[in-house]
Amino acid sequence: MAVGAVTCFAPPLDAAPAIFPSPFDPGEPHPLARRAADELLADLRRLDGLASSHGFHGLHAPGGGKMFGVLVVAAPDGRIGYLRGFSGMLGGAWHVPGFVPPLFDTAARDAFWPAAERHLGELDRALRALTDSPDHAALRAEHAAMLARQAAELAELRTRHRDHRAARHAERRAIRGGTGLHAGHPASLHASGPVDGGDLAAALHALDQASRGDAAERRRLLAAHAEERAAWGARLAAIDGERERLEHERAAQSRTLMRRLHDTYVICNARGERRPLRELFAPGEPPSGAGDCAGPKLIGHASRLGLRPLALAELWWGAPPASGGRRAGQLYPSCRGKCGPLLPFMLEGLPLAAAPVFGAAPVLGAPLAADEPRVVFEDRWLVVVDKPCGLLSVPGRDAGLCDSVLTRLRAHHPGVLPVHRLDLDASGLLIIAKDPDSHAQLQGAFARREVDKRYVAWLDGTVTGDRGTIELALRVDLDDRPRQIVDPEHGKPAITEWRVIDRTAGRTRVHLFPRTGRSHQLRVHAAHPLGLGAPIVGDRLYGRAAARLALHAEALAFLHPYTGRRLALERPAPF
């Protein structure tokens, strides 16, 4: 199969979509896109067993997985087929038979990239040679030893001077009237009898001179240390200056090279309009890898071939990334960070379904009842409600996301304040304070981890073991908000305890006890391979979308902010 060739569907065919489905919709793709994705998956599974298959053997190595995509297209003569693509490179190659080529101008890139890459490599080698050389390491060790010696000398001097000072104080007291010191005490000098005025002045002067002598000794030592450090500073400055120069040059060369690379991407849309990649990300710069995702590559190649895009589907194949959030064979929407600025422009000129808004509820069938959320407990100081799935805890930033638990409660109780939040897709017990004092006390209890919380969830998979604790640090995925990813270096600590309560038909029912309150904590800890390795049923971000997310906050226990009595509440899950 040639690079970028169209794969034609065998009959029968489902009806082609009249409107291009939003590539950012996490729901089930159009049936034709689903069929194309299934055919691609079958080929990927077959290629896994072929040692000679180009680049495919490395996909299951740690960190080797990647996104693939299919784009259903219509030819000018009405025939319908699909294109295949992958993100970035496959097996170190941009061009792989059967898959679309990259978006960039290959000739323009080849004109400068090899030389630029060699120059960056030379800078990297020079930096490593400078920082990793034995001479440099020995010099750093010698410098550290010098600093340690100076610190020890100064500490010894301080101890000695402190003893001198204590002896002088004792002697002054003895001179001025006696302290009952025994004759052998160092401070008993001059204390054996009356001291006349001249002897007293001379004795005190001698003590003052001794004090000034200690101060002078300290100044001499500090000056000697400073002179020694200055000499060392000159030796290190030459090395550090060269390292900083190389680092600055490499950073500048990288920025220049990245801009030149981005300038080789020219993005087209269905109207035939062309825009530089950097213009679509202005006023900022495109992130690394922008334009190399499967979706933009597929749509761009379809435009070059004169094909009309009909529907897109993207899937993950291979080992999951270390940050989690991807499972082999699972379909995912296009990312927001890299594809968000590109795909809307590339699809201009086509009838396009609206992209889902962050915080918008999934389509669940029947709308929420007007009396939702149901009140579980209420008094003068707080109200606890059973939040339904699909209702925000608080209003979203978008003007169209004003309906929420807080909005509905404020219609009857102006001034109520949210104590904590539940995910839009989750349901369960939610505490709302009625006054600022109660709000502050309850939030303090959450911060001190004095609130006991129990969630129940169905997981899509069979969990090994019956109980345990998950500790995986989390942060937001900057390329695909609002998704969260595991990041041991930059993430915030997140701890979840879990216990299995049922297993049936390939699913596991668990109790989850969050000990921290990070965004999407339970969802990521369930889905990540280092967690439970089984996403929550219906998780449209970390698993497979369904009618609802099978996650419910079923129990809360905390001290009442006014009475101080323990309040324990439960609400059974609706699933």
C-alpha positions in Angstrom: 0.0 0.0 0.0 1.4 3.4 -0.9 2.0 6.2 1.6 -1.3 8.0 2.2 -3.3 5.6 0.1 -7.1 5.5 0.6 -8.5 2.2 2.0 -11.9 1.6 0.5 -14.7 0.1 2.5 -16.2 -3.2 1.4 -20.0 -3.1 1.1 -22.4 -2.7 2.8 -21.8 0.8 4.0 -23.5 2.8 6.7 -24.8 6.2 5.6 -22.1 8.9 5.5 -22.5 11.6 8.1 -24.0 14.9 6.8 -22.1 16.8 9.4 -18.5 16.2 10.5 -18.6 15.1 14.1 -16.6 17.2 16.5 -13.1 15.7 16.8 -13.1 16.8 20.5 -16.3 14.8 21.4 -15.3 12.0 23.8 -18.4 9.9 22.8 -18.7 7.1 20.3 -17.5 8.1 16.8 -19.6 7.8 13.7 -20.2 4.1 12.7 -18.0 4.4 9.6 -15.2 5.9 11.7 -15.7 3.1 14.2 -15.5 0.5 11.5 -12.3 2.0 10.1 -10.8 2.1 13.6 -11.6 -1.6 14.1 -10.0 -2.5 10.8 -6.9 -0.5 11.7 -6.8 -2.2 15.1 -7.0 -5.7 13.5 -4.0 -4.8 11.3 -2.1 -3.4 14.3 -2.7 -6.7 16.2 -1.5 -8.7 13.1 1.6 -6.5 12.7 2.5 -7.0 16.3 3.4 -10.6 15.5 5.6 -9.7 12.5 9.2 -9.1 13.5 9.8 -7.4 10.1 7.0 -4.9 10.4 8.4 -1.4 10.2 8.5 0.3 13.7 5.6 -1.7 15.1 7.7 -4.0 17.3 8.7 -1.1 19.6 5.2 0.0 20.3 4.8 -2.3 23.3 8.1 -1.3 24.9 7.8 1.0 28.0 6.8 4.4 26.7 6.6 3.1 23.1 2.8 3.4 22.5 1.3 6.2 20.4 -1.9 7.6 18.9 -3.2 6.3 15.6 -6.1 7.7 13.6 -8.5 7.1 10.8 -10.3 9.7 8.7 -13.3 8.7 6.7 -13.3 10.5 3.3 -15.3 10.9 0.2 -13.7 11.0 -3.2 -15.0 13.4 -5.9 -16.7 10.5 -7.6 -18.6 9.6 -4.5 -16.6 6.6 -3.3 -16.1 6.4 0.4 -13.0 5.1 2.1 -10.5 6.1 4.8 -7.0 7.2 5.5 -4.7 6.0 8.2 -2.3 8.0 10.3 -0.1 8.0 13.4 1.2 10.8 15.6 4.8 11.9 15.3 7.2 9.3 13.9 6.9 5.5 13.7 10.0 3.5 14.1 12.1 6.7 13.5 10.4 7.4 10.2 7.9 10.1 9.1 6.9 8.2 6.0 5.5 4.7 6.4 3.6 2.7 3.7 -0.1 2.7 4.4 -0.1 5.9 6.5 -0.4 9.5 5.6 2.8 11.6 5.4 3.6 14.5 7.8 2.1 18.0 7.4 5.4 19.8 6.9 7.2 20.5 3.7 9.7 17.7 3.6 12.1 19.4 1.1 12.1 22.7 3.1 12.8 20.7 6.3 15.6 18.7 4.8 17.3 21.8 3.6 18.3 22.8 7.2 17.4 20.1 9.6 20.4 17.7 9.3 23.0 20.5 9.8 21.0 22.1 12.6 20.6 18.7 14.3 24.4 18.1 14.0 25.1 21.5 15.6 22.8 20.8 18.5 24.5 17.5 19.0 27.9 19.1 19.1 26.7 21.6 21.7 25.2 18.7 23.8 28.5 16.8 23.6 30.5 19.9 24.6 28.2 20.4 27.6 28.5 16.8 28.7 32.3 16.9 28.2 32.5 20.0 30.4 30.2 18.8 33.2 31.0 15.1 33.2 34.8 15.3 32.9 36.9 13.8 35.8 38.8 17.1 36.1 35.6 19.0 36.6 34.3 16.5 39.1 37.6 16.6 41.1 37.6 20.4 41.1 34.0 20.5 42.4 34.9 18.0 45.1 37.9 20.0 46.1 35.9 23.1 46.3 33.2 21.4 48.4 36.0 20.1 50.7 37.4 23.7 51.1 34.0 25.0 52.0 33.5 22.2 54.6 37.0 22.9 56.1 36.2 26.7 56.3 32.9 25.9 58.1 34.7 23.6 60.5 37.3 26.2 61.3 34.7 28.9 61.9 32.7 26.6 64.1 35.8 25.7 66.2 36.6 29.4 66.5 33.1 30.2 67.7 33.3 27.5 70.3 36.7 28.7 71.6 35.6 32.4 71.7 32.4 31.4 73.5 34.5 29.7 76.2 36.7 32.8 76.4 33.7 35.1 76.7 32.2 33.0 79.5 35.5 33.1 81.4 35.8 36.8 81.0 32.3 37.4 82.3 33.0 35.3 85.3 36.3 37.1 86.0 34.6 40.5 85.7 32.0 39.4 88.3 34.8 38.2 90.6 36.9 41.4 90.3 33.8 43.5 91.1 33.1 41.8 94.4 33.7 38.1 94.4 31.5 35.3 93.5 32.6 32.6 95.9 34.6 30.9 93.2 37.1 28.4 94.5 40.8 29.2 94.3 41.5 26.9 91.4 38.8 28.3 89.1 40.2 30.2 86.1 38.0 33.1 87.0 39.4 33.3 90.6 42.2 35.6 89.4 42.0 38.9 91.3 39.2 37.5 93.4 41.2 36.5 96.4 41.0 39.9 98.1 40.1 43.5 97.8 41.2 45.2 94.6 42.2 48.8 94.6 41.0 51.3 91.9 44.2 51.1 89.8 44.3 47.3 89.8 40.6 47.1 89.0 41.0 49.3 86.0 44.0 47.4 84.8 42.3 44.1 85.2 39.2 45.2 83.3 41.3 46.7 80.6 43.1 43.4 80.2 39.8 41.6 79.8 38.6 44.2 77.2 41.8 43.7 75.3 41.3 40.0 75.3 37.8 40.5 73.9 39.1 42.7 71.2 41.8 40.2 70.4 39.2 37.5 69.9 37.2 39.8 67.6 40.4 40.6 65.6 41.1 36.9 65.3 37.6 36.3 63.9 38.0 39.1 61.4 41.4 37.7 60.2 39.9 34.2 59.7 36.9 35.6 57.8 39.2 37.7 55.6 41.4 34.7 54.9 38.4 32.6 54.1 37.0 35.2 51.8 40.3 35.5 50.0 40.5 31.8 49.5 36.9 31.6 48.2 37.6 34.5 45.8 40.6 32.5 44.4 38.3 29.5 44.0 35.6 31.7 42.4 37.9 32.8 39.7 38.8 29.1 38.9 35.1 28.1 38.9 33.9 31.1 37.0 35.8 30.1 33.9 34.1 26.7 33.9 30.7 28.0 34.9 30.9 30.8 32.3 31.7 28.4 29.5 28.8 26.1 30.7 26.4 29.0 30.8 27.6 30.2 27.4 27.0 26.7 25.9 23.6 26.4 27.6 22.5 29.9 26.3 23.7 29.1 22.8 21.9 25.7 22.8 18.7 27.3 24.1 18.9 30.1 21.5 19.6 27.6 18.7 16.7 25.4 19.8 14.3 28.3 19.7 15.5 29.3 16.3 15.3 25.7 15.0 11.8 25.3 16.5 10.6 28.4 14.7 12.2 27.2 11.4 10.6 23.8 11.9 7.2 25.4 12.5 7.6 27.5 9.4 7.7 24.4 7.3 4.0 23.6 8.3 1.4 25.3 6.1 -2.1 24.5 7.2 -5.0 24.3 4.7 -8.7 24.1 5.3 -11.7 22.9 3.2 -12.0 26.3 1.6 -8.5 26.1 0.2 -7.2 28.8 2.6 -3.7 28.5 3.9 -2.3 29.7 7.2 1.2 29.3 8.8 1.2 27.0 11.8 2.6 29.7 14.1 -0.2 32.1 13.1 -2.8 29.7 14.4 -1.1 29.6 17.9 -0.4 33.4 18.1 0.3 35.3 20.2 2.1 32.3 21.8 4.4 29.8 20.2 3.2 26.3 19.1 4.0 23.6 21.6 6.5 20.9 20.7 4.9 18.4 18.4 2.2 20.7 17.2 1.0 19.6 13.7 2.3 16.1 14.2 -0.8 14.6 15.8 -2.7 12.0 13.8 -5.8 14.1 13.3 -4.2 17.2 11.7 -2.0 14.9 9.5 -5.0 13.0 8.2 -7.1 16.1 7.5 -4.2 17.9 5.9 -3.4 15.0 3.6 -7.1 14.7 2.6 -7.1 18.3 1.6 -4.0 17.7 -0.6 -5.7 14.8 -2.3 -8.9 16.7 -2.9 -10.9 14.3 -0.6 -13.8 15.5 1.6 -13.3 14.6 5.3 -16.4 12.9 6.8 -15.5 11.6 10.2 -12.4 11.1 12.4 -11.5 8.6 15.1 -8.2 8.3 17.0 -7.0 5.4 19.2 -4.1 4.4 21.3 -1.9 1.4 20.5 1.0 0.0 22.4 2.3 0.5 26.0 0.6 3.2 28.0 2.5 6.4 28.7 4.1 6.7 32.1 1.7 9.6 32.9 -1.3 7.2 32.3 -4.6 8.0 30.7 -4.2 5.8 27.6 -5.1 2.1 27.0 -4.3 0.0 23.9 -7.3 -0.2 21.6 -9.2 2.6 23.3 -10.6 5.5 21.3 -9.9 9.1 22.4 -10.9 12.6 21.3 -8.3 14.9 19.8 -6.2 16.8 22.3 -7.0 20.4 23.1 -3.5 21.7 23.6 -1.9 20.9 20.2 -5.0 20.1 18.0 -7.4 22.7 19.6 -6.0 25.7 17.6 -5.5 23.6 14.4 -8.6 21.4 13.7 -11.3 24.2 13.8 -9.4 26.1 11.1 -8.7 22.9 9.1 -12.4 22.0 9.1 -13.6 25.4 8.1 -15.8 25.1 5.0 -17.3 21.8 6.2 -20.6 21.4 8.1 -19.2 20.7 11.6 -20.8 19.7 14.8 -20.1 22.0 17.8 -17.3 21.0 20.0 -18.3 20.0 23.6 -17.7 22.8 26.1 -15.5 22.0 29.2 -17.9 21.3 32.0 -20.9 20.5 29.8 -22.9 17.5 30.9 -22.9 14.4 28.7 -26.1 13.5 27.0 -27.9 11.3 29.5 -31.3 11.1 28.0 -33.9 12.6 30.4 -33.1 16.1 31.7 -32.4 16.7 35.3 -35.5 17.1 37.5 -36.3 20.6 38.7 -36.1 19.4 42.3 -32.5 18.2 41.9 -30.3 18.0 43.9 -32.2 16.2 46.7 -31.5 17.4 50.2 -30.2 14.7 52.5 -29.6 16.8 55.6 -30.2 20.5 56.5 -30.0 22.7 59.5 -29.2 26.4 60.3 -25.5 26.0 59.4 -25.2 23.6 56.5 -27.0 21.5 53.9 -25.9 18.2 52.4 -27.3 17.2 49.1 -27.2 14.2 46.8 -25.7 15.7 43.6 -26.9 14.0 40.4 -24.6 13.0 37.6 -24.4 15.7 35.0 -24.9 18.7 37.3 -22.0 21.0 38.1 -21.1 21.5 41.7 -20.5 25.3 41.1 -21.0 27.4 38.0 -18.4 27.0 35.2 -16.3 29.8 33.7 -18.2 29.6 30.4 -21.4 31.7 30.4 -23.4 28.7 29.3 -22.4 26.7 32.3 -24.3 28.5 35.0 -26.6 25.7 36.1 -25.1 24.0 39.2 -25.8 22.7 42.7 -24.7 26.1 44.1 -26.9 28.1 41.6 -30.0 26.0 42.4 -29.5 26.2 46.2 -28.9 30.0 46.1 -32.3 30.4 44.6 -33.7 29.3 48.0 -30.7 30.1 50.3 -28.8 33.2 49.2 -25.2 33.3 50.3 -24.6 29.6 50.7 -20.9 28.6 50.1 -19.5 25.4 48.6 -17.2 23.4 50.9 -15.9 21.0 48.4 -16.8 19.7 44.9 -17.6 16.6 43.0 -16.8 16.0 39.3 -19.6 16.9 36.9 -19.9 13.2 35.8 -19.9 11.9 39.4 -22.9 11.8 41.8 -23.2 11.7 45.6 -23.0 13.7 48.8 -22.0 17.3 48.7 -21.7 19.7 51.6 -22.8 23.3 51.3 -22.2 25.8 54.2 -24.9 28.5 55.0 -22.6 31.0 56.6 -18.9 32.1 56.4 -18.0 30.7 59.8 -19.4 27.2 59.1 -17.7 27.4 55.7 -14.3 28.1 57.2 -14.6 25.4 59.8 -15.7 22.8 57.3 -13.0 23.7 54.8 -10.5 23.5 57.6 -11.7 20.0 58.4 -11.2 18.9 54.8 -7.7 20.5 54.8 -6.8 18.6 57.9 -8.2 15.4 56.5 -10.7 15.1 59.3 -13.6 14.3 56.9 -14.2 10.6 56.2 -15.3 10.0 52.6 -16.3 6.8 50.9 -17.0 6.4 47.2 -18.4 3.4 45.4 -17.5 2.7 41.8 -17.7 0.0 39.1 -14.4 -0.5 37.3 -14.1 -1.7 33.7 -11.8 -4.7 34.4 -10.9 -7.3 37.0 -8.7 -5.9 39.7 -6.0 -8.0 41.3 -6.0 -8.1 45.0 -8.7 -7.1 47.5 -7.4 -3.9 49.1 -4.6 -1.5 49.0 -3.3 2.1 48.8 -2.5 4.1 45.7 0.0 6.9 45.9 0.5 8.6 42.5 1.2 12.4 42.2 -1.1 14.2 39.8 -1.1 17.4 37.7 -3.1 18.8 34.9 -2.2 17.7 31.3 -1.1 21.0 29.8 -1.7 19.7 26.3 -5.2 18.3 27.0 -7.1 20.1 29.8 -9.0 19.2 31.9 -7.4 15.7 31.9 -5.0 15.0 34.8 -1.8 12.9 34.4 0.6 11.2 36.8 3.8 13.2 37.3 6.1 12.1 40.2 8.3 15.1 39.7 5.9 18.0 39.3 2.6 16.5 40.5 0.9 17.1 43.8 0.7 14.1 46.2 -2.5 12.1 45.9 -3.4 9.1 48.1 -6.4 6.7 47.7 -7.2 3.6 49.7 -9.4 1.0 48.0 -11.3 -2.2 48.8 -13.0 -4.7 46.5 -16.6 -5.5 47.3 -17.7 -7.4 44.3 -16.5 -8.9 41.0 -18.8 -9.9 38.1 -18.8 -10.2 34.3 -15.3 -8.6 33.9 -16.1 -5.7 36.2 -15.0 -4.9 39.8 -17.1 -3.0 42.3 -14.9 -1.1 44.8 -15.0 1.3 47.7 -12.6 4.2 47.3 -11.4 6.3 50.2 -9.6 9.4 49.0 -7.1 10.8 51.6 -6.3 13.8 49.4 -8.6 15.8 47.2 -6.9 16.2 43.8 -8.9 16.9 40.6 -10.0 13.5 39.0 -7.9 11.7 41.6 -10.1 8.6 41.9 -10.6 8.4 38.1 -6.8 8.6 37.4 -5.9 6.3 40.2 -8.4 3.7 39.0 -7.3 3.9 35.3 -3.5 4.2 35.6 -1.5 0.9 35.3 0.3 1.7 38.5 -3.0 2.2 40.2 -5.9 -0.3 39.7 -5.4 -0.6 36.0 -9.1 -0.5 35.3 -10.9 2.8 34.5 -14.2 3.6 36.1 -17.1 2.4 33.9 -18.4 5.3 31.8 -15.3 7.5 32.2 -15.2 9.6 29.0 -11.8 11.0 29.8 -9.8 8.0 31.1 -11.9 5.0 29.8 -14.9 4.4 27.6 -17.9 6.7 27.6 -21.2 5.3 28.6 -24.6 6.6 29.8 -23.0 7.8 33.1 -19.8 7.6 35.2 -20.2 4.8 37.7 -18.7 6.8 40.6 -20.8 7.9 43.6 -19.9 9.6 46.9 -22.0 7.4 49.1 -20.9 8.3 52.6 -19.6 11.3 54.6 -18.7 11.6 58.2 -17.5 14.8 59.9 -17.8 17.0 63.0 -20.6 19.5 62.9 -19.2 23.0 62.8 -21.5 24.3 65.5 -22.5 21.4 67.8 -19.2 19.5 67.5 -21.1 16.2 67.2 -20.1 13.7 64.6 -22.5 13.7 61.6 -22.5 10.5 59.5 -24.5 10.5 56.3 -25.0 7.9 53.5 -26.8 7.8 50.2 -26.8 4.6 48.2 -25.5 4.6 44.6 -28.0 4.6 41.8 -26.1 1.9 40.0 
